[in-house]
């Protein structure tokens, strides 16, 4: 039939395997659109888009149970795709910085020039916001968070990054869906955000509830700095995050 793909054709197009697609079906992530008389599985355009979402979430480091929760909680396909577009653009920016870093290293190495650590490792870790951390909360705050980060194993870093990526994705989805900043959905996200901040060593309120001024200041910074706004799909998303955090802080901190 037009507009549908056999399991073999879909697997080939997506760069995966029929076995993987069947596994996704068994986990309730990707049901076939129909099963032919010969027992073959076929997938329509909706399934095609759903598989794209699954593969994107996998690349973000999420496991299948977490992916199932994300897909179950998103009703608007267009909003979900906008969420992923924002995350991909954020990742693209990071990769571009890495490319420029490698180009600079190559040029300086070939030219016998002195290398600078800030240039060599730009885009590779959490230090991209070092100056902001020191300016706002002091050198000790940065050193504490830096020791915490470098003390993690590779798996722990990936898990932490995946959790942050999911929080950012949920913010973007809520903002693009038209949720109210003082509504239940936004306030639950604000609670998660504050709890996340409270678990980062070196930040005000680590190990306890962050103070109100800290949260309000962060919200303003998200809007003012496009690098931070990119985490939430741009300025519109950052404004939504700021407003939701402000409501939460005023009522809970």
C-alpha positions as CSV (number, residue, x, y, z in Angstrom):
1,X,0.0,0.0,0.0
2,X,1.1,3.6,-0.7
3,X,2.5,5.5,2.3
4,X,3.6,2.5,4.3
5,X,6.8,0.5,4.8
6,X,7.5,-3.1,5.5
7,X,9.5,-3.9,8.6
8,X,12.6,-4.6,6.4
9,X,12.3,-1.4,4.5
10,X,11.8,0.7,7.6
11,X,14.7,-0.9,9.3
12,X,16.9,-0.2,6.3
13,X,15.8,3.4,6.0
14,X,16.3,4.0,9.7
15,X,19.7,2.3,9.9
16,X,18.5,-0.2,12.4
17,X,17.4,-3.9,12.3
18,X,14.0,-5.7,12.0
19,X,14.8,-7.4,15.3
20,X,15.1,-3.9,17.0
21,X,11.8,-2.8,15.6
22,X,10.1,-6.0,16.8
23,X,11.7,-5.3,20.2
24,X,10.2,-1.8,20.2
25,X,6.9,-3.3,19.4
26,X,7.1,-5.8,22.2
27,X,7.9,-2.9,24.6
28,X,4.8,-1.0,23.4
29,X,6.9,1.7,21.8
30,X,6.3,1.1,18.1
31,X,3.3,-0.9,17.1
32,X,2.9,-1.9,13.4
33,X,0.2,-0.1,11.6
34,X,-1.1,-3.4,10.3
35,X,0.0,-7.0,10.0
36,X,-0.5,-8.6,6.6
37,X,-2.0,-12.0,5.8
38,X,1.5,-13.3,5.5
39,X,2.3,-12.2,9.1
40,X,4.6,-9.3,7.9
41,X,4.5,-6.0,9.8
42,X,3.8,-2.8,8.0
43,X,4.2,0.8,9.3
44,X,2.5,4.0,8.2
45,X,3.7,7.7,8.3
46,X,2.7,8.1,11.9
47,X,4.8,5.1,12.8
48,X,7.7,6.7,10.8
49,X,7.5,9.9,12.9
50,X,7.2,7.9,16.1
51,X,10.4,5.9,15.2
52,X,12.2,9.1,14.5
53,X,11.3,10.3,18.0
54,X,12.4,7.0,19.6
55,X,15.8,7.2,17.8
56,X,16.3,10.8,18.8
57,X,15.6,10.0,22.5
58,X,18.0,7.1,22.3
59,X,20.7,9.4,21.1
60,X,20.0,11.7,24.1
61,X,20.9,8.7,26.2
62,X,17.4,7.7,27.5
63,X,16.6,4.1,28.2
64,X,13.5,2.4,26.8
65,X,11.4,2.8,30.0
66,X,12.1,6.6,30.0
67,X,11.3,6.8,26.3
68,X,8.0,5.1,26.9
69,X,7.1,7.7,29.6
70,X,8.1,10.6,27.3
71,X,6.0,9.3,24.4
72,X,3.0,8.5,26.6
73,X,3.1,12.1,28.0
74,X,3.1,13.9,24.7
75,X,-0.1,14.2,22.8
76,X,0.8,16.8,20.2
77,X,3.2,15.4,17.5
78,X,4.1,18.9,16.2
79,X,5.0,20.1,19.7
80,X,7.1,17.0,20.3
81,X,9.0,17.6,17.1
82,X,9.6,21.2,18.1
83,X,11.0,20.0,21.4
84,X,13.4,17.7,19.6
85,X,14.3,20.4,17.1
86,X,15.3,22.7,19.9
87,X,17.5,20.0,21.5
88,X,19.1,19.1,18.2
89,X,19.9,22.8,17.6
90,X,21.4,23.0,21.1
91,X,23.5,19.9,20.3
92,X,24.5,21.3,16.9
93,X,25.9,24.4,18.6
94,X,28.0,22.2,20.9
95,X,29.3,20.2,18.0
96,X,30.1,23.3,16.0
97,X,32.2,24.5,19.0
98,X,34.0,21.2,19.1
99,X,34.7,21.4,15.3
100,X,36.2,24.9,15.8
101,X,38.2,23.6,18.7
102,X,39.7,20.8,16.7
103,X,40.4,23.2,13.8
104,X,42.2,25.6,16.1
105,X,44.2,22.7,17.6
106,X,45.2,21.5,14.2
107,X,46.2,24.9,12.9
108,X,48.3,25.7,16.0
109,X,49.9,22.3,16.0
110,X,50.9,22.5,12.4
111,X,52.1,26.1,12.9
112,X,54.1,25.3,16.0
113,X,51.9,27.7,18.1
114,X,51.3,27.5,21.8
115,X,48.0,25.8,22.6
116,X,45.5,27.1,25.1
117,X,43.5,24.7,27.2
118,X,40.3,26.8,26.9
119,X,40.5,26.5,23.1
120,X,41.4,22.8,23.1
121,X,38.5,21.7,25.2
122,X,35.8,24.2,24.2
123,X,32.6,22.3,23.7
124,X,33.7,19.1,25.4
125,X,32.6,19.6,29.0
126,X,30.8,21.7,31.6
127,X,33.4,24.4,31.8
128,X,31.8,26.5,29.1
129,X,30.0,28.5,31.8
130,X,33.0,28.8,34.2
131,X,33.2,32.6,34.0
132,X,29.5,33.0,34.8
133,X,29.7,30.7,37.8
134,X,32.7,32.5,39.2
135,X,31.3,35.9,38.6
136,X,28.0,35.1,40.3
137,X,28.9,32.7,43.1
138,X,32.7,32.9,43.5
139,X,35.7,30.8,42.7
140,X,34.9,28.3,45.5
141,X,31.6,27.5,43.9
142,X,33.2,26.7,40.6
143,X,36.0,24.6,42.2
144,X,33.4,22.6,44.2
145,X,31.3,21.9,41.2
146,X,34.4,21.1,39.1
147,X,35.6,18.5,41.6
148,X,32.2,17.0,41.6
149,X,32.0,16.7,37.8
150,X,35.5,15.3,37.4
151,X,34.9,12.8,40.2
152,X,32.1,11.2,38.2
153,X,32.5,8.1,36.1
154,X,31.7,8.2,32.4
155,X,28.4,6.4,33.0
156,X,27.5,8.8,35.8
157,X,28.2,11.8,33.6
158,X,26.1,10.4,30.8
159,X,23.2,9.6,33.1
160,X,23.3,13.1,34.6
161,X,23.4,14.7,31.1
162,X,20.5,12.5,30.0
163,X,18.5,13.6,33.0
164,X,19.2,17.3,32.2
165,X,18.4,16.8,28.6
166,X,15.1,15.3,29.5
167,X,14.3,18.1,31.9
168,X,15.1,20.6,29.2
169,X,13.0,18.7,26.7
170,X,10.0,18.7,29.1
171,X,10.4,22.5,29.5
172,X,10.4,23.0,25.8
173,X,7.4,20.7,25.3
174,X,5.4,22.5,28.0
175,X,6.3,25.9,26.5
176,X,5.4,25.0,23.0
177,X,2.1,23.4,24.1
178,X,0.9,26.6,25.6
179,X,0.9,25.5,29.2
180,X,0.5,28.3,31.8
181,X,3.5,29.3,33.8
182,X,1.5,29.0,37.0
183,X,-0.3,25.8,36.0
184,X,0.2,22.3,37.4
185,X,2.4,21.1,34.6
186,X,4.8,24.1,34.7
187,X,4.9,24.1,38.5
188,X,5.9,20.4,38.6
189,X,8.7,21.2,36.2
190,X,9.8,24.1,38.4
191,X,9.9,21.7,41.4
192,X,12.0,19.3,39.4
193,X,14.3,22.1,38.3
194,X,14.8,23.4,41.8
195,X,15.5,19.9,43.1
196,X,18.0,19.4,40.3
197,X,19.8,22.7,41.2
198,X,19.9,21.6,44.8
199,X,21.9,18.6,43.9
200,X,24.7,20.4,42.1
201,X,27.7,21.1,44.4
202,X,28.9,24.6,44.5
203,X,25.5,26.2,43.8
204,X,23.6,28.2,46.4
205,X,21.4,25.8,48.4
206,X,23.2,22.6,47.4
207,X,21.9,19.8,49.7
208,X,18.9,21.9,50.7
209,X,16.3,24.1,49.1
210,X,17.9,26.9,47.0
211,X,17.0,30.4,48.1
212,X,14.5,32.5,46.3
213,X,16.9,35.2,45.1
214,X,19.1,32.5,43.5
215,X,16.2,31.0,41.6
216,X,14.9,34.3,40.4
217,X,18.3,35.4,39.3
218,X,18.8,32.2,37.3
219,X,15.5,32.7,35.6
220,X,16.5,36.2,34.5
221,X,19.9,34.8,33.3
222,X,18.2,32.2,31.2
223,X,16.3,34.9,29.3
224,X,19.2,37.4,29.0
225,X,21.8,35.0,27.7
226,X,21.0,33.2,24.4
227,X,23.4,30.4,25.3
228,X,21.2,29.5,28.3
229,X,18.0,30.3,26.4
230,X,19.0,27.7,23.7
231,X,18.5,25.0,26.4
232,X,14.8,25.8,26.4
233,X,14.2,26.2,22.6
234,X,15.1,30.0,22.5
235,X,13.9,33.1,24.2
236,X,10.2,32.2,24.3
237,X,11.0,29.0,26.1
238,X,13.4,30.7,28.5
239,X,10.7,33.3,29.4
240,X,8.3,30.5,30.2
241,X,10.9,28.8,32.4
242,X,11.7,32.1,34.1
243,X,8.1,32.8,34.8
244,X,7.3,29.3,36.1
245,X,10.4,29.4,38.4
246,X,9.3,32.8,39.7
247,X,5.9,31.5,40.6
248,X,7.4,28.5,42.3
249,X,10.0,30.5,44.2
250,X,7.4,33.0,45.5
251,X,5.2,30.3,46.8
252,X,7.6,27.6,48.0
253,X,11.0,29.2,48.9
